[in-house]
Amino acid sequence: MKPFVQALLFDLDGTLLDHDAAAAAALAETLAEVPGVDLGRAGRRWAELERHAMDRYLAGELTFTAQRRLRVVSLAAELGLGAWDDAEADAWFAEYLGHYEAAWRLFPDVRPALDALAEQRPDLLLGVLTNGDAAQQRRKLEAVGLARDLPELIVSSEAGAAKPDPLIFERARERMGLPAGRIAYVGDRLQVDAIPAARAGMHGIWLNRSGVTGRPPRIPAIQTLHDVPALLASLDGAARRSS
């Protein structure tokens, strides 16, 4: 009998690629020669600025370059480095970006999970559904060796909508050529990934790496990608029992 779940999509940053660790390492390298900087505080503020600026980019209020400049100019001012113009912001971000790209790493559970899926479910369609700039997200997949493993890529900058907008999940369904109920989606953010996917008719799965408590009862949660094959088998079994 053909498995009920026929396609599996993953979020990228925070799910497959350890974006937070790469960003923290890049910031530390870029600020290494700035005296008196509390790297812990700067890192937390940089993450806040990124979330705020990216939200505005995803909402269409800023270009991808403008959101970068906003983050840099804001951080420079808060660190007492003065009011930077676009050229100064771009130069700083170019250095940061080099360190960030050099620090791209998969979470340790990614490769074992994908290998298990390839062995147990060779016909499963695989891909990535992510917010962000398509060119950068493709570079990430190439750099960490996942482009062939996850051949389908749906990115907000090309889809015309960003998670949690239902439209991007519909774009994903169209790309996979399957009913939404035959697609599972794994992401690390409950409100942006798992719940919207479920509302779109997919099997939204919350990757809760930190073990945060509290979730809707119908949203399955896992703490590691090692659990994905077993969860897909469970979804298949539940579908067979209800049919």
C-alpha positions as CSV (number, residue, x, y, z in Angstrom):
1,M,0.0,0.0,0.0
2,K,1.3,3.4,-0.9
3,P,2.2,5.6,2.1
4,F,-0.4,8.2,3.0
5,V,2.3,10.9,3.4
6,Q,4.0,11.2,0.1
7,A,6.0,14.4,0.5
8,L,8.0,16.0,3.3
9,L,9.0,19.7,3.3
10,F,11.4,21.3,5.8
11,D,12.0,24.8,7.0
12,L,15.6,25.8,6.5
13,D,17.0,28.2,9.1
14,G,16.6,26.9,12.7
15,T,15.5,23.5,11.4
16,L,18.2,22.2,9.1
17,L,20.8,24.9,9.3
18,D,21.9,26.4,12.6
19,H,21.4,30.0,11.7
20,D,21.7,31.3,15.3
21,A,25.1,29.8,15.8
22,A,26.4,31.0,12.5
23,A,25.1,34.5,13.1
24,A,26.6,34.7,16.6
25,A,30.0,33.5,15.4
26,A,29.9,36.0,12.5
27,L,29.0,38.9,14.8
28,A,31.8,38.0,17.2
29,E,34.3,37.9,14.3
30,T,33.1,41.2,12.9
31,L,33.2,43.0,16.2
32,A,36.4,41.5,17.4
33,E,38.4,44.7,17.1
34,V,35.7,47.0,18.6
35,P,36.8,47.7,22.2
36,G,34.5,47.2,25.1
37,V,31.7,45.3,23.4
38,D,29.6,42.9,25.4
39,L,29.3,40.2,22.8
40,G,26.4,38.5,24.6
41,R,24.3,41.6,24.7
42,A,25.3,42.6,21.1
43,G,24.3,39.1,19.9
44,R,20.9,39.3,21.5
45,R,20.3,42.7,20.1
46,W,21.5,41.7,16.6
47,A,19.0,38.8,16.7
48,E,16.2,41.2,17.7
49,L,17.2,43.6,14.9
50,E,17.2,40.8,12.4
51,R,13.7,39.6,13.3
52,H,12.3,43.1,13.1
53,A,14.0,44.0,9.8
54,M,13.2,40.6,8.2
55,D,9.5,41.0,9.2
56,R,9.5,44.3,7.4
57,Y,11.2,42.8,4.4
58,L,8.7,39.9,4.3
59,A,5.9,42.3,4.5
60,G,7.2,44.2,1.5
61,E,8.2,47.3,3.5
62,L,11.9,47.0,2.8
63,T,14.1,45.5,0.1
64,F,16.5,42.7,1.1
65,T,19.4,45.2,1.0
66,A,17.5,47.8,3.0
67,Q,16.7,45.4,5.8
68,R,20.4,44.6,6.1
69,R,21.4,48.3,6.2
70,L,18.7,49.0,8.9
71,R,20.2,46.3,11.1
72,V,23.7,47.5,10.7
73,V,23.0,51.2,11.1
74,S,20.9,50.5,14.2
75,L,23.5,48.3,15.9
76,A,26.3,50.7,15.1
77,A,24.4,53.6,16.7
78,E,23.6,51.5,19.8
79,L,27.3,50.5,20.1
80,G,28.3,54.1,20.0
81,L,30.0,53.8,16.6
82,G,28.2,56.8,15.1
83,A,25.7,57.4,12.4
84,W,26.7,55.2,9.4
85,D,25.8,55.9,5.8
86,D,24.9,53.2,3.3
87,A,28.5,52.7,2.1
88,E,29.7,52.1,5.7
89,A,26.8,49.8,6.4
90,D,27.4,47.8,3.3
91,A,31.1,47.4,3.9
92,W,30.5,46.2,7.5
93,F,27.8,43.7,6.3
94,A,30.0,42.4,3.6
95,E,32.6,41.4,6.2
96,Y,29.9,40.0,8.5
97,L,28.4,38.0,5.6
98,G,31.7,36.4,4.8
99,H,32.0,35.1,8.4
100,Y,28.3,34.1,8.4
101,E,28.6,32.0,5.3
102,A,31.8,30.4,6.6
103,A,29.9,29.3,9.7
104,W,27.0,27.6,7.9
105,R,26.5,24.2,9.5
106,L,23.8,21.6,9.6
107,F,22.3,20.5,13.0
108,P,23.8,17.1,13.9
109,D,20.5,15.3,13.4
110,V,19.9,16.4,9.8
111,R,22.1,14.0,7.9
112,P,21.1,10.9,9.9
113,A,17.4,11.7,9.5
114,L,17.7,12.2,5.8
115,D,19.7,9.0,5.4
116,A,17.0,7.1,7.4
117,L,14.3,8.5,5.2
118,A,16.2,7.6,2.0
119,E,16.5,4.0,3.3
120,Q,13.0,3.6,4.7
121,R,10.9,5.8,2.3
122,P,12.8,6.0,-1.0
123,D,9.8,7.3,-2.9
124,L,9.1,10.2,-0.5
125,L,9.3,13.6,-2.2
126,L,11.5,16.0,-0.3
127,G,12.1,19.7,-0.3
128,V,12.4,23.0,1.6
129,L,9.8,25.7,2.2
130,T,11.4,28.8,3.6
131,N,11.1,32.5,4.0
132,G,14.0,34.7,2.8
133,D,15.9,35.6,-0.4
134,A,15.9,32.8,-2.9
135,A,19.5,33.3,-4.0
136,Q,20.8,33.1,-0.5
137,Q,18.7,30.2,0.5
138,R,19.9,28.2,-2.5
139,R,23.5,29.0,-1.6
140,K,22.9,27.7,1.8
141,L,21.6,24.4,0.5
142,E,24.5,24.0,-1.9
143,A,27.1,25.0,0.8
144,V,25.8,22.4,3.4
145,G,25.4,19.7,0.8
146,L,21.6,19.4,0.8
147,A,20.7,20.6,-2.7
148,R,20.4,17.1,-4.1
149,D,18.8,15.6,-1.0
150,L,16.0,18.3,-1.0
151,P,15.4,19.1,-4.7
152,E,12.2,21.1,-4.3
153,L,12.7,24.6,-3.0
154,I,9.8,27.1,-2.3
155,V,11.1,30.5,-1.1
156,S,9.0,33.5,-0.1
157,S,10.8,35.9,-2.4
158,E,9.7,33.8,-5.4
159,A,6.3,32.6,-4.1
160,G,4.9,36.1,-3.6
161,A,4.0,35.3,0.0
162,A,5.8,34.5,3.2
163,K,5.0,32.2,6.1
164,P,2.6,32.2,7.9
165,D,0.5,33.4,4.9
166,P,-1.6,30.5,3.6
167,L,-0.6,31.4,0.0
168,I,3.0,30.1,0.3
169,F,1.7,26.8,1.5
170,E,-0.6,26.6,-1.5
171,R,2.3,27.4,-3.7
172,A,4.2,24.5,-2.1
173,R,1.2,22.2,-2.6
174,E,1.2,23.1,-6.3
175,R,4.9,22.5,-6.6
176,M,4.6,19.1,-5.0
177,G,1.6,18.2,-7.2
178,L,-0.2,16.5,-4.3
179,P,-3.2,17.2,-2.1
180,A,-2.2,19.2,1.0
181,G,-3.2,16.2,3.2
182,R,-0.4,14.1,1.6
183,I,2.3,16.6,2.6
184,A,4.1,16.9,5.9
185,Y,6.0,20.1,6.9
186,V,8.6,20.3,9.7
187,G,9.6,23.7,11.1
188,D,11.1,25.0,14.4
189,R,8.6,27.9,14.9
190,L,5.1,26.8,16.1
191,Q,3.3,30.0,15.0
192,V,5.1,30.5,11.7
193,D,5.6,26.9,10.6
194,A,3.6,24.1,12.2
195,I,0.3,25.8,12.9
196,P,0.0,27.6,9.5
197,A,0.9,24.4,7.7
198,A,-1.8,22.5,9.6
199,R,-4.3,25.2,8.8
200,A,-3.4,24.9,5.1
201,G,-4.3,21.2,5.3
202,M,-0.8,19.8,5.6
203,H,0.6,17.8,8.5
204,G,2.3,20.5,10.4
205,I,5.1,19.2,12.7
206,W,6.8,21.4,15.3
207,L,10.5,20.8,15.8
208,N,10.8,21.9,19.4
209,R,14.5,21.5,19.9
210,S,14.5,23.5,23.2
211,G,11.6,21.5,24.8
212,V,9.3,24.5,25.2
213,T,6.0,23.5,26.8
214,G,2.6,24.2,25.4
215,R,1.2,23.4,22.0
216,P,-2.1,22.8,20.3
217,P,-3.2,19.2,20.9
218,R,-3.4,18.4,17.2
219,I,0.1,19.6,16.3
220,P,2.6,16.8,16.7
221,A,5.9,17.9,18.2
222,I,9.4,16.4,18.1
223,Q,12.6,17.5,19.7
224,T,15.0,16.0,17.1
225,L,14.8,15.2,13.4
226,H,15.7,11.6,14.3
227,D,12.0,11.2,15.2
228,V,10.7,12.2,11.7
229,P,10.7,8.7,10.1
230,A,8.7,7.2,13.1
231,L,6.3,10.1,13.1
232,L,5.6,9.7,9.4
233,A,4.9,6.0,10.0
234,S,2.5,7.0,12.7
235,L,0.7,9.4,10.4
236,D,0.4,6.7,7.8
237,G,-1.0,4.3,10.3
238,A,-3.5,6.7,11.6
239,A,-4.7,7.4,8.0
240,R,-5.1,3.7,7.3
241,R,-7.1,3.1,10.5
242,S,-9.4,6.0,9.7
243,S,-10.0,5.0,6.0
